[in-house]
Amino acid sequence: MVDDTQLAESKAIHRRTGTTFYVATRLLPERVRHATYVLYAFFRVADEIVDDPNGPPPAEQRAQLARLREGALGGPTDDSVVAAFSDLREQYGIPDTAVEEFVDAMVADIDTDSYETHTELDEYMGGSAAAVGEMMTAVMRPDNPEIAQPHARTLGEAFQLTNFLRDVREDVVERDRIYLPQEILDEHDVTERQIERFEMNDDVAALMRSELERTEKRYREGVAGIKYLPDDCQLPVLLAAVLYADHHRLIRDHGHDTLSTTPELSSTRKLSLLVRTRWHWLWNKDPEAVFAAVSTISDSPQYVHEPEGVTPTR
């Protein structure tokens, strides 16, 4: 079982590195919240092995990930976060395949700094994002996991695609990576060199609009599956979707320019979205309807998005 020291360490990592998701995590019931701290900390430990371009050489990164994989799947480890994750994996029956899929994606990050097609990027996200959604579903223990899981995997992909679009500049500067596939760059007459030089123009804006729309389809598919989660988990997951999706509003407000800056939600905005999401949830326990009411990306005819600062009346 995960002990108090491991839990405190995991929570500290989550709070420091996952500020948006942490807000939603706080609303989860304790039985799921504590497990989520451990999951997120494990994901961050793995990320940090491969995310620093000035870190150890590739051979050492692979060795570190091999040790992490072994420890996560029940082998010996001296990392308290990995040990806690391994205990959690056994407790909740997290499939080994999901763990393998996730670590494989981290290994891919060592040698891959760009993607040719959306298909290649989707294959990568199968481990880096969809597998994360699958693990989260396991700790929530829905009545029908086989129905909930595909939606959760898709929602995980939507979150990561939002991160990619928000963090274009940061990924170039801090990780020497471009997550915009070459085929979409070619389609809009944008070059990798242009991205690396942070040269914003109308072609980049058009590319970003296209990628935002592509990502928003996944939000709708993912949110449609929230109703299959346990009742006490639905609002927190819905809030996470609302918070992540609100970065799309920021990107649009910045003229689709994430080459010059990395848009971030303010604490005030997060609180506002939390209050509005909970208010609508009081009156309508339909995740899709509430997402349509609060989010700026939904085109559902059931609700019309309210402008900032307008008090809900429904």
N, C-alpha and C positions, 0 to 999 in steps of 0.2 A: 504494500500500500504506500501511496505517496505520503511522506511525513510533512510536518509543519514547516521545516526548514526548506525543503524542496519546493513546497507550495509558495512560500514567501519569495524565494528566489525567482520562481517562474512568474509570479505576479509582478514583481519589480521589472523584469524584462519586458513583459507585455505592456505595462504602463508607460515605460520609457520609449519603446519603439513602435507601438501600435496605437497611437493616440486616437485615431478615428474609431477603430474597432473596439478599443477599450471602453468607450462610452456605451456602446451597445452591450458589451459583455457584462457590464455592471448590472444590467436588468435581468440577466439570466438567473434562474433558480440556482441556489448554492450547489446542488448536485451536479449541475452542468457548468456553472461558472468556474469552479475550482479546476475541473478537468480542462476547460478551455484555456486557463492560464498556462497549464502544463503543455498543452498542444502548441499554443502560440510560441512559447519559449523554445520548444524543440525546433519549430520551423525557423526561428530567428538564429539559433545556434548554427543550423545548417546553412542558412543564407550567408551568415558572416564569414563562413569558410571561403566562399567563392566570390563575395561581392567587393572585395578590396583589391583593385588592380595592382596595388603595391604590396600585397600580401605575399605569402610563401609561394614558391614555384609550383607549377601544375602538378608535378609528381607528389609533392607534399600535400597539396589540396586533395588529391585522389586518395592518398593514404589516410588523411583525416576523415574523409567521407566514408571510407571503408570501415574505419573504427567506429564511426557514428552508426553506420548501418548495422554492424555486428551488435553493438550495444543496444540499439533500438529494438532489435529482434530477439533480445534475451541473452546475448552474450555478455562477457565481462566489460565493464566500463568504469572509468574513474570520474566521469562527468555526471554531476548530480542531476542535471536537467535531462540528460539522455536516460539515466536510470529511472527517473520519475516517469518519463514517457513510456519506457518499456513496461513498467508496472501498470500504467494506464492502459496500454495496448492489450495486456492480458485481461485486465478487469472488465473492459468494455468489448472485448472481442473484435478489436480493430483488425481488419484483414492484413496479413503480411503483404499481400499484393499492393495495397494502397501505400504502405511504407516503402516498399521497393520502388514503386512508381515515383514517389516523391524524391527519394534519394537519387534515383536515376536522372531526374530533371536537374538536380543540383550538380551532378557530375557533368551533364551536358553544358552547364553554364561555364565550365572551366575553359572549354575550347571554342565555344560558340559566342560570337559577338554580334551576329546579325542573322536574319532569316530571309530566305528567298520567297516563300509563299505563306499565305495564311494557313494552309494545311500544315506546314512545318511548325508554325507558331502554335497551332492548336495541339499538335502532338506534344510539344514541350509543356503546354499548359495542362495537359492531361495529368502530369505529375506535379507541377509546381502550383496548380490552383484547384483543378477538379478533384484530385486526391485529397486535398485539404478539406474540401466540402464533404467528401465521403467520410473522412475521419470525424468531422464535426457532427455529422448525422449519427454516427455510431454512438457517440457519448450522449446524444439527446434521446436515443432509444425510442424512435417513433413506432407506432403500432404496425405500420406497413413500410418498412425500410426500403423494400424493392420499388415502391412507388415514389417515396420521398427522395431517394438517393440520386436519381438522374437530374432532378431539379436542383438539388444541392450542389452537384458537380458543376452544373451550368452557372449557378449563381457565383460560385467560386471563381469561375472563368471571367464572369462579368466584372467582379471586383478587381481581378488582376489586370484586365484590359484597361479599366479606368486608371489604375496605377501607372500602366505603361504610357497612356496618353497624357496624364498629368505630369509625369516625371521624365519627359523626353530629354530636357536639358540635364537633369540630375543624373540620368543613366549614362549620358555621354561623358559628363565631367567626372563622376565618381566611380563608374564601372566600365567605361569605355565600351558601352553596348548601345545598340539601336534595336528596339523591339518593333519598329514599323517595317513590315515585310517589304522586300525589294519590289515585289509586284505592284504594291500600292504606290510606292515611290515612283515607279516607271509610269503607272497609269496617270499620275498627276504631274509628270515632268519635274520631279524633285529628285535630287541626288543625295547620296550619303554625305558627300563632301559639304553640301549645303546645310544639312542637319548638323554636322560636326562643327561648322562655322557659325551656327545659330543665325542663319540668314532667313528671316521671316518674309514671306510674300503671299500673294493671293493663291498661288499654287499650294503652298503649305496649308493655308487656311481651308482650301477645298478638300485636301487630303484629310485633315482633322475632322471636318464635318462628316465625311464618309465613314471614318473609323468610329466616331461617336455614335452614328446611326447603327452601325454594325454591332457595337457593344450594347446598345439599348435594347436590341432584340433579345439579347441574352438575359438582360435584367427582367424583361417581361416573362420569359420562360422560367427563369429561376424563381421569381416572386410567385408565380402561379403554383409552385409546389410548397410554399410555406404552410398552407392549410393542412398538409399531411404531417407536419411536425407536432409534437405534444403541445397542448394549449399554452402551457407556461413558457414555451420557447418561441412562440410565433411572433410576439411583439418585439423581442430583442433582435431577432433575425431580420424582421421587417425594418426596424430602425437602422440596422447596419446597412441594408440596401438603400434606404433613403439617404443616409449620410454619404455613402460612397457615390451614389448617383448625383448628389448635389455638386460634386466636382465638375460635372458636365456643364452645369450652369456657370460655374466660375470660368471654365475654359471658354465658353461662348462669350461671357462678359469681357474676357481679355482678348477678344478678336481671334480666338482659336490659337493664340500664341503661347505655347509652352516652351519655346526656344529661349525666350528672354527671361522667363521667371517660372517658378513652380507654384501654381496656385494652391493655397491652403485654406481650409475652413477655419474661421475664427471660433473661439470658444463661445461667443455670443450666438453665432449662427448655429452651432451644434446644439446649444441649449434650446434655441427657438425651434429647431426641427424636432428635437425630442418632445417638447411640449405639444407641438402641433400633431405629431404622430400619435402620441398618447391620447390626445383629445379626440381625434377621429376614431381611434380604436375603442374608446368608451362607447361610441354610438354604432359602430359597425365593425364586426370582427372578421370582415372579409379583407385579407391582406392585399389583394389586387385593387380593391376599391380604395383602400386607405393609401396605398402607394400612388394611385392615380390622383388622389386629392392633395397629397403633400409634395410628391416629387415633381420636378420640372421636366422630366423626360417622358412621362407617360402620355399616350394619346388616347387613353380610354375615354369613351363617350359618357361614362357614368358620372364622372366628376370633372370639373374644370379647375385647374390649378389656381390657387389664390395668390395674388401678388404679395411680395414681402411686406409684412407689417399689418396685413388685414387679418382681423380676428375671425376664426371660423364661425359660421352660423349654421352649419348643417349638423 
